[in-house]
Amino acid sequence: MELMPSAHIDTFARDRLPPAAEWPRLLPIAPGHRYPDRLNCGSELLDRTALEFGPHRPALRDAAGQVWSYGELRAHVDRIAHVLTEDLGVVPGNRVLLRGPGSPWLAACWLAVMKAGAIAVTVLAAHRAPELATVCALARVRHALCAAGCADELARAAVPGLRTAEFGGRRADDLLRLAAAKPTGYPAVATSADDVALIAFTSGTTGKPKGCVHFHRDVLAIADTFSAQVLRPRPDDVFAGSPPLGFTFGLGGLVVFPLRAGASALLTEWHGPARLLDDIARHRVSVLFTAPTAYRAMLDRLGSYDVSSLRRCVSAGENLPAATWHAWHAATGLRIINGIGATELLHIFISAADEAIRPGTTGVPVPGYQARVVDTEGRPVPDGTPGLLAVRGPTGCRYLADARQRAYVREGWNLTGDTYVRDQDGYFRFVARADDMIISAGHNIAGPEVEEALLRHPDVLEAAVTGRPDERRGAIVVAHVVLRPGVPRRDDTVAALKEFIRSELAGYKCPRDIVFVEALPRTPTGKVQRFRLRDGALQLPRE
């Protein structure tokens, strides 16, 4: 596929796109539709929306009740963009790491990176130094905007040549202090529609992060397909939810979708279901994005909160059980909009809303997307037969210099790694993950990544990680560990291993259970037989 001329001075990301022959087939969002050749999604989401709906409309809110209008948000974004280019030396195409808890300031930083023509690499505040170092090395990051409370871990990553600007702290050179001295008004860089806007990192079953590259037009495409045609937001909506902006589920649902619709969003840290219910009641949230785990957890607390402002509830990140859907509907009268998305495709591509919802199914392809179920050779299977989910549409997988591109994209289709069944009416029903990825409370956790961290502990000789079904979280991470001789199999050993893992990886990746085994069961070729670990027969008693 021939790309339009780039506005990027730093062409690192474009130079590391997969060969054109390995791209998925990309479809227009609607027949005959085409985005302009020159397109900056930051300007579209902010400048154009402020022009269309008015600069005085509310745009972003925080937990304390502060509300930024579109005009105020634009002023903050433009000042930060001036700092990026004038003080930090960011040029179009540079990768800029964004790190911090959910907040209007983090969203403003993301928009400033877009308007400056740079590339956002947004990570979780929970990520630890080894994870941050890996991401920065793969994306060759040399600039970072980091919330002051998260700066120590980023410093511990010791990224060579990284220039970090903290925000929200007391330093004299704090980003927000520098920005306050800058003028408002920043002409967005005239990026190409297919210039890289962001690199979102995900983990595969090997545990090595994969950088998913998305263009400026891709950011608008997810708003103009799922959001506009399934979710159908209104300008008076208030969006909120649990996913952080480091997940594309959160970036889309809490920044891209509300700003594209002229609505507003509440951006806060995740503090559990009770806090989310309190936010809904206090801020009159009308559109909610969270995982099935949170909907289940909120059910028991609904009676203590006023959730009458809600009109749209979206679930993704893991399969939504029909029982959870029915229980939420019975308690609130609201129909949860289920959906499946992927970092590789940026957001949701199969879903259904309102009367089209069939509990227990994910839904049908979002307008603009096509989906089918295929066998391991890529051939479509009959309705009712389980197989691999294959998808194509206006967004698709482009890994950053990664040979796994050829496994994810085959004959123009994205293979998501999920096993699905399509019924005779065209509805798609989730069966299981097709690989060893563990999905726990909406988080995708690669077992081998946890294993590698465990093996860095001096008391661990071998480790294998599996998922165990769990009613509330969907699955939990279970680590099967072979200890070095002489190390006791005691509770304090378990506690020490968990503490070590939390120092190496984000907390949600830490095993909920650690069991000790004499040896890992293996095939003659040396592969771990995980199915033998799952039944618990090899577990040793603790001392």
N, C-alpha and C positions, 0 to 999 in steps of 0.2 A: 504494500500500500504506500503510495506516495504522500508524504506529509507536506503541509504548507510551510513556507519559509518561516523560520523561528525568529522570535524577538529576543531569545536568550543569548547572552554573551557567554555564559558558562554552559556548555552543551553536554556536560557529563551525563545527565539523565537521558537525553535524547539519543546520545551515542550508545547507550546500553539497553535500548529497547530490543525486544526479540526481533529476529528477521521477519520480514513481512509475511513469509510463507507460514510462520508459526502463529500468526495472530488469529483470533476468532473472527468470524464474519460479523461485521458490525452493521446494524440495521438503523434506519432513521426512526425517530420517536413516533412518526406518523408518515404515511405515504406522501412523498414530495417535500417533506420538511428538511431544512438545512439551516444550521447555525451560521452566522456570518463568519467569514474567514478570519477576521480580527475580533477577538472576544476575550475579555477579562472577567472571569466569574466574580471576582471581588467587587468590581465596579457594577456589574449587573445586579448582584444581590443587595448592594448598598446604595450606590448613586442612583441607579435607575428606579429602585423601589422607593427611595425618598422622593424622587421626582414624581412618580406615579401616584403614591398614596399620601404624600405630604411629609415634610420633615418633622412635624410635631407629633406624629403618631408614636406610641410606645414601641420600642424595639427589643431591648434587653432589660431584664430585671434580676436583682440578686436577693439572697435570703433575707437581708435586712430591710427590704422594701424599697430600695433605691431603684428608680426606673430611668433608663436612658431613652430619649427619643431617637428617631432615625437621624435627626440633625446632630444631636449630641454624639451618637455613636460614630457618625461620619467624621466629626471633628477629632475624636480620639484616634480613630483609625488613621486619618491623614497625618496627624502629628507623629504617630508611631512609625508610619511609612517614611517620613522625613528622617527620623532617627536611624532607621535601618540603612538608608542609602547615604546619608550625610555623615553620620557618626560611626556606624559600624562597618561601612564599606561593602554592604550587600549589593550585588549586581544581579540583573535578571538571570535566572537559572541556578543561582546558588541555593543549596539546601539549607533551610533554617529549622532547627529542632525547636519544637514548642512543648513545654512541660509545665504542668501545674494542675491543680484541682479545677473542676468546672467553675467558671466565673465569667462575667461579662468581659473582664480584661483579657482572659485567654482567647475568647472569641474575637475581640478586637485585634489581638496580635495575629490571629489567623487571617483575618480580612486584610490587615496591613501587608502581610507577606504576599497575599494574592495581588493586591494593587501594585506592589513593588515589582511584580513579575518574578518573584523568587518561588521556591518550591517548599511547601510545608511538609515537615516530617513530625507529626504530632504523636507523642508517646504518652503513656500513662504516668500519673504521679506515683503510682505504686511500683513502677519498674526500678530494679536495683542496678547498681553500678555495672556488673558484667553484661546485663542486657542492654543498657544504654551504650556501653562501649561497642558492642556488636553492631547495633543499629547505626551508630555514627560511622563505624568503619565501612559497612556495606554501602551506605549512602554518601560516604565521604563528606560528612557534615563538618563545617568549620564555623558556623554561627548558631547561637542558641538564645532563645528568650525563655527564661525560666522563673517561675514564681519563687520568691525569696525563701519560702518555707521548704522548697524542694531542692535548693541549690547545693546542699552538702553532698547529696548522693551523686549528683551530676559531676561535681568536682572530684569525687572519689573514683569516677570512671576514668579520669586522667586521659581524656581524648586529646590526641596531639593537635596543637594549633587551634583548639576550640576557643572562640571568643564569645563569652556569655554575658548577656545583659539581664540582670535580675529585675523583677518588677514586684511592687507592693512591699518593699522593704524600707530600711532606713539609710541605705547607702547614698552618698552624695551623687553618685552616678547612676542611681536607679533609673530604669527605663522611663518610668512615669514622670520623674522630675525632668529628665532630658526632654521628654515629649511636651511637657507643659510650656517649654520655651520656644517651641516650633510653631510655625503658622498653620492655620487650617487651610484646607485646599491642597490636594495632591492629585495631579493628573495621572490616572492609572496607566501603567505601561501597556502599550498596545500589543498584548500577547496574541499569538495565533490561537485559534480555537483548539488546535491540537498541540499546543505547548503543554508541557507537564506542569500541573498545578500542585499535585501532592503525591507523596509516596507513603502508602499505608503499609505497615509491616504486620505480617501474620506469621504463624508458625505452622509448619507441616509436620507430618509424622516423624520426620528425621530430627525435628527439634531446631533445625537451622532456620532462622527467620527468613521470610520471603518478602521482598519489597514489591508491593502492588502499585503500579504506576497509573495515575489517572490524569486526564487532560482537563483543561478549562471547560470544554463542552460537556465532558462527562458529569461534572458537578451540577450543571444545569439540567442535564438529561434525567438525573434521578428525581429532581424536583418536578420536571415536566411530564414524568411518567407516573411513578407510584404516588407521589404526593398529590399532583394535580388531578389524576384520574381515578385513584382509588381512595386515598385519604380525604381529598377535597376540602382543604382548610379554608377558613374565612379570615378576613383582615382583623376581626375582633377576637380571634382565638388567642389563648395563652398556652404555649407549649411547655411541657416539663417532662422529666423522666430520670431514670437511673443511669443510662449508659454514659460513660465519659466521652469527651470529644476525641480522645485517642482511638476510639472505636468508630468506624465509619457509620455504624448504626446510630451512634450519638451525634456525630458531626452532621449527618443528614437530618435526623429528627429534631435536633435542638438548635441548629444554626441555619442550614441550607433551606429546609422546608419552610420554617416560619418567615425568614427574610424574603424568600421568593414570593410569598403570599401577602406580604405587608402586615404580617401578624407579629406577635412578640413571644419571647421565650424567657422562662425562668431558668437561670444557670446557677447551680449550687453543687456542693459536694454530695456524694451519696452517703447517707447516714442511716440507712435501713428503712423498712416499710413504714414504721410509725412516723418518722420524719417526712417521708414522701406524702403520706396522708395529710399530715399537718400542712405541708406546702400546698397541697391541692385545695384545702379548705381556706387557708389564709390568703392565697394569691388568686383564687378562683380559676384554677387551671381547667382548661377545657379539652386539651389534647395531650394524652399521656403516652409515653414510650417507655416500656420496660419489658423484662423477661417474665416467662411463666412463673418462675420461682417467686418473684415479687408479688404477682397477682395472688398466688396461693397464700403467701404470708400476710397480705393485707386483708384477706377475707375475714379472719377472726377479729380484726380491729375496726371494721367498717362502721359498726354501730356508734363508735365514739367520735366520728368525724363527719362533717358535712361535705359530701362529694357530689352534690347536685349540680355543680358547674361543669362536670365532665360530660362531654358528648362523643368523644372519639378515644378509643383505647387501642393501642398497637402493641402486638407481642411479636418478638423475634429473638434470635440468639440460641434458642433450643426449641424442641417440639412442644407445642401447646396441647396438653391432653384435653380430650373432650370433656372430662369431668370438671376440669378447672374452668373451661369456657362456660359450661352450664351453671356452675356454682356462682361465677361472677355475674352472669346474666340474671340469675334468680335474685341475687342480692342487690343489684344496681339497675337492672333493666337495660344495661348496655351490652352491645355485641362486640366482643373483642375482635379486632382485625388481626388475624394471624398472618404471618408472612415468613418467607425464607429469603435471606440475602447472603452475600458473601463479600468479604473484603476484596476479592478478585473482581467482582462486578460492582462494587461500591455500595450497593444497597439492595432493597427488596425487589425481587423479580417474579415471585409467585405469591398471590394473595387474593383476598376477596373481602368485600365490605357489605354491610347492610343485609338485605334479603338474599344476596348471593352467597352468604357465608354458609358453609356446611361444617358444623363442629366435628372435629376429628380429622379433617383434611386441612391442608395448607391453603388450597385455593386453586386458582387458574392463573395462567401467565398474565402478568401485568401488561396492559396495552403497550405495544412497542417491543415486547419480548416474545420469544417462542421457546417452548420446552417440549421435551420428549423423554421417554425412558428407553434406554438402550442396553444391549448386552456388552460383554467385555470387548467385543470386536467393533462396537459402535453401531450395531444394527438395531433398529427399533424393535421392541418386543411387543407382543399383543397386550391390549388393555387387560388389567387384572394380574399381570405378571410382574414380579419385582425385577428391578434392574437399576442401572446407574442413571442418575438425573443428568440430562444434557440441556444446556440453555444457551441462547444467543439473543442479542438485542443491541441497543445503542451503547451499552457499556460492556466491557469484557476484560479478560485477564491479559495483562502484559507485565510479566515479572521483570525486575531489574536484573539483567545479566545473570539469569538462573536457568540451568538446563531443565529444571522441572516444568518449564513452560510447555515442553513437548508432551508431558503427561497430563497436564491440565487442559490443554486445548488440542482437540483431535478433529480433523476434517471440518474446521470452522466452528465447532461447538465447544463450549466450556463444560467440562465434567467436574461437578462440584464436590465429588467424594461422598455423596449421599445416595442411599438406596431408597427408591420411591416406587410407588405403584400408581398408574393412571387409570381411573375408572372410565366406563363407557361414556360418561357425560363430560369428560375432559377435566375432572378434578384430580389433583395430585395429592397423594397421601404418603407421609413420611413413614419409612420402615426402620431404618437405622443408619448410622454412619458406616460408610464402606471402608474406612481405615481405622487406625487405632487412636484417632483423636478422641479425647475425653471432653464432653460438653457438660460443664458443671455450672449451674446457675447462670447460664448465658455466656460463660467464658469458654473459649476453645483452648484446651490445654494439651500440649504435645507431650506424651509420656516420655519419649527419649530425652527431651530437654530437662525434665525433672530428674531422670536417671543420671544424666551427665553431672548435674549439680550434686546429687547424692554421692557420686563417685569421687567428688573432690574432697569429701570428708575423710580424714585419715582412718576412721574406724570401719569404713564400708569397703568390703571386698567386691561385691557384685550387687546390682540393683535392677529391678524390673518394675515398671509402673503400669497399672491397669485401672480401668474404671469399674466401680461397683454401682449398680442401680440404687437410686435413692429417691424416695417419694417426694421430698421437698425440693431437692436440687437437681433432679434428673439423673445425676451420677456424681459420685465423689471419687477423688483420687486416692488410690491405695498403692503404697510402695511395698514391694517385697524385697527384703534386704538380707544379704549374706554378710555377717559381721566378721571382722578379722579375729583370729584365735585369741581368746582371753578377754574379749569384750563381753560384758554381761548383757543378757537379754532382759533388761529391766525397764521399768517405766521411765527412769531418769535418762536412759539411753535414747528412748523414743523422744523425750522432750528435747534433748540436746540435738538430735538430728533435725527435728522440726525447726528449732531456733536457727540452725545453720542454713536450712533451706530458705527461710525467710530473709536471711541476710544476702542470699544469692539471687533469689527470684521474687517476683511479685507475690504478695501473700495469698492470692487466690489459687496459685499453683502449688502451694504447700499441701502435701498429702494429709488427708483427714485421718487416715489410719496407716500405721506402719506395722507390718508383720515380719517376723523373722523366719527364714527358711535355711535349711542346711546347705542347699545348693539350688541353683536355678535349673529347671528342667529344660533340656535342649534337644533339638533334632540332631541326627548324625552330621549334618552340615554346620551345626553350631548355632542355629536360630533358637531363640527362647520360645518355648511352648506356653504362651500366655494363657491359653484355655485351661491348662493344668494348675495355674496359679489362682485363677478365678474361683475354682471350686473349694479352695481353702484346705485341701487335703494335706498339703505339704507344710502347713504352718506349724512352727515349733512353739511350745508353751514358753511363757516368760518365766524368768527365774525369780 
